[in-house]
Amino acid sequence: MVNYSNEYDVKCQLDACKTYPAITDSERGEIVCGGCGLILVDSMSDVSYENNGYSSEDFMTQARTGPATSLTMYDRGLSTIIGTNKDSTGKPLSSKTKYDFNRLRTWDQRSKSKQTASFSKAFTLMNGMKTKLGLSNNVVESAAYIYRKIVDAKLTRGRTMASLISASLYAACRENNTPRTLDDIADAGNVERRILSRDLRTIVKKLGLTLNQYDTTSFISKISNNLNLGEKTKRDAFEILKRCESEQITAGKHPVGQAAASLYISCILNGEKLSQKKFSMESGVSDVTIRNRVALITKTLKIMDL
């Protein structure tokens, strides 16, 4: 199946053909009217990526196009690359030709705009934070899209690049339900939590972003995996959290604190001895908050006296 760009949204102008759909001919690269047969678009460029090879030679011979474009690249993957000083046969270039290509590289670098250089630094930092936080490509793509909107809205003045990149990543994590706290993002980006929160509020207000609340169960999985807790402990924590939601005592509560408290109670029920301080250090929530959540849960669900 051949995929074409969505920008070809054309219709026939005849009144008799408005009810007929446009037909895409993949082999000819044309879009024709289903009523009168008029060619609406011809010579469409096929931007799909097909390559079934598993070696560099197969890639060079079978790939019809290059890799897909990505917002995480400063030029979206459409850069100009001037290779080494060798011709197509592998022979070194002459001194005059080598000099010409060196001049081309110099002018290619000088011709790039300041925004291009800024994007290059920003997305290099974003890829480094992606590795530290263990984020997926979808989250980073969303973060790159948000950061580009920040630049277009001219919100970079008076704010550091690291803080805006961190805020974009946190907003993307919220949109994709990837459990990462503000403290996690701040530590990975080496920015203050106060500055990160301030810039996050600004971009949410200016860009009109709608950030959904995290799913509390995802934090239970994250904390339990980091603390190497048993599977039964994790499942019991899910059950405790489900009962808390049915009793309507989770509204307005910190989702990470609620998850840590549910896991702490589940650890005691299953004989795994871990202190509230260890849960506090792992979740980034104070032990006082965990203690208050534990007291509320045990009192409401009548589990036991801790």
N, C-alpha and C positions, 0 to 999 in steps of 0.2 A: 504494500500500500504506500502510495506517494503522498506526502503531506505538503501543502502549499501554505503560504503566509495568509493570515486572516485579514490582511489589508485589502484583499480583492473582494469588496462588498459592492457588487454592481448589479444593476437591474436594467431590463429593457425598457425603453421610453415609450413604446407603443402601448396604447390603451388596451388593445386586445390581448397583450402578452403579460399584463401585470399579475394575472393569476397563475402564470406558469413559472416554475422555479428555474434558476440558472443551473446548467449542467457543466461539470468540470471534466474535461478530457485530459486524463493524466498523461497519456502517451504523446499527445500533440502539444500539451502545455497551453490549452485554450479553455476559455469559458464561453459557452454558447447559450443562447436563449432557448428554453424548452418549448416555446411556442412557434416562433418564426425561424429559428435556426441562425439568427444573426450572431456573429462572433463579437462578443463583448470585450474580451481580453485575449491577447495572443502573446506568444513568446514569454510566458511566465518563467521566472527563475525558480528552480527547484532547490530549496534551502534545506531539504532533509539530509540527515547524516546516516549513511549506511556503510558499515565495514564489518565483515565477519572474519577478518584475519586475526591471527594471534601472534604475529611477529612484525617487526618493523618493516620488512620487505613487503608483506601482505598489506600492511597499512598504506604504504606508498603507492602500491599498484592497484588496490581495490577501493580505497577511500575516494568517494566522488567529491566530497567537500571536507572542510576542516572541522574541528570540534565545534560544538554548539556554543553560541554566544552566552556570556554570563555577566550579570551586573556586578559581580565581585572583582572583575578586572577593570582597571582604570579606563581601558579603551573598549571594553566589552568583548575582548578577544579578537578584535579586528585591527591588530597593530601591524606596522610595517617593520619587517625584520630583514636587516642586511647581514647576510651570512659571513662566513670566514673568507679569507683571501684565496679562494680556490674556485676554479671553474667547474662546470658540470661533470667533467671527466676526472676531477680530483687533482688536476695539475695546478701548481701555484701560478698566480697572476703575475704579469709583468710589473715592473716597478711603477710605470706610468699609470697603469690601470689600478694598481693597488693604491696609489696616491688619490686617484679620482674617487674610489670607493670610501677611503677614509674621510674625504671631504664631504661625501654624501652622508656618512654617519654623523658627522659633526653638525651639518645643517638639519638633518632629521631630528637630532636632539634639540637644537636651538629653536626649531619651528614649533615645538610643542608648547601649548599654552600653560599658564600658571595653574589653571584648574586641573589640567591633566597631571601635572606634577603633584598637586595636592591630593588628587584621587589615588595616585600611586602610593603615596605614603600612608594614606588612610586605610586602604584595603590591605596593605602589607601588615599594618597593625591589627586589622580585623582578622586576618588569617592566623596570626599568632595567638590572638585570644580564642579563636575557634579551637585550636589545638589544646590550649590550657583547659578550656571548659568542656571539651568533648562534644561539640555541637554538630548537628547534621548539616548537610549542604542546603537543605530547604530553609533552615533558620538563618544561615548566613546570607542566602539570596534575599530573604525578606529584610534583613538588617541593611544590606547594601542598597536596597530600594528605598528604605526609610532615610538612610543617610543622603542619598541623592536628592530626595525631596527636601531635606534640611538645607542642603547647599542651594537648591533652586529658590527656597524661601528666604535665603540670605540670613539664616539664623546662626551663622558661624562667628560673627563678629563678637568679640568679648568672651568667647568660650573656647576652651581647648579642644583640640582634635580628639584626644584620648577620651575626654568626657562625653563628647557627642557620639563617638563610636560605641562607647560602653552603653550609653542610653539607647542607641539604636538596637544593639544586641539584646538588651533587656526587653525592649518593646517587642522585638521579633520572637523572643522566647515566650512572652505572654501570648502572642497571637498564635503560636504553634503549640502551646501547652507543653513546653519543655521546662521542667522544674529547675530554675536557677534563681537564687535570691539576689537581692541588691548587693549583699556583702560578697557573694561569689563573683559577681560582675566587677565590683569595685576592686577586689583583690587581683583579679586577672588583668584589669586595665590599669592598675596602679594609680587610681584616682580616689579622692575622698568620697565617702558615701554621701556626705552632705551636698557636695557639688554635683554628684551624679543624680541625686534626687531632685535638685533644683532644675538641672537641665532637662531631666525627664519630664517634669511638670510643664516646662516651657514648650517642648516639642509636641507633647500630647495636646496642649491647648492650641498651639498655632497650627498644627497640621490636622487637628480634628480626629486624632486616633481614638479608637475604641478598644481598650485593652480588657479582655475577659479575665475573670478571676481564675487563679490556678486551680486545677483539680487536686484536692487534698490527697487523694490516693497515690498520685505520682510522687509526692514527697515521702510517703510511707515506704515505697519501693526504694527510693534514693537513699534514705537514711538507713534502712535495714541492710541494704547491700553494702554500704560503706562500713557498717558496724559488724558485718558478717553474722547477722542473726539468722536463726533457723526459719525454715519455710512455714512451720506451724505458727511460730510467733508472728510472722508477717500476716498470715491469713486471719489470725485472731484479732490483730490490729485493724484489719479491714472490716471485720465484723463489728468491733467496738465503734469504729467510725460510722458505720452504717446505722447502728443503733442511736448514735449521737445525732445524726441527721434526722432520723425519724422523731426524736424527741425535740428537735428544733433548738439545739443549744450550740450549733456551729455558726449561726448567723452573726456576722460582725467580729468573729474571732480570727486571729492570725492563722492561716492555713498550715504554716510550718509548725507553729506551736501546738495546734490541734493534732497534727500527725505525730509529733514527738511525744505528746502526752499519751496518745493511744498506743504507741509502741512501748512506752515505758510500762504502762499497765499490763500489756500483753507479755512483756518480759517477766514481770513478777509472777503472773499466772502460770507461765511455762518454766519457771525456775531458772531463768537466765538473769544473773545478777550484774546489772549495769547501773551506775549512779546517774542521777539527774544531771550532774555536772558534765558527764561524758555526752549525754544527749544534747545538752546545751552547746557544747563546743562543736559538735558535728552539725547541728541544725542552724546554728547562728542565732538562736533565741535564748534569752536569759533563763536561768534555772528558776527564777521567781515566776515567770510566765508559765513555764511547764508545770510548776508546783500548783499554781492556781487552776490550770486547766485540768490537772489530775484530780484535784479536789472536787471540781464541778462535775466531772464525768462520773467519778465514783459515787457521788451523792445522788446524781440524777438516775444513773443506771442501777444503783444499789448493788455494786459489784462486791466491794469489800472496804474495810477501813485501812487506809495507808498512813 
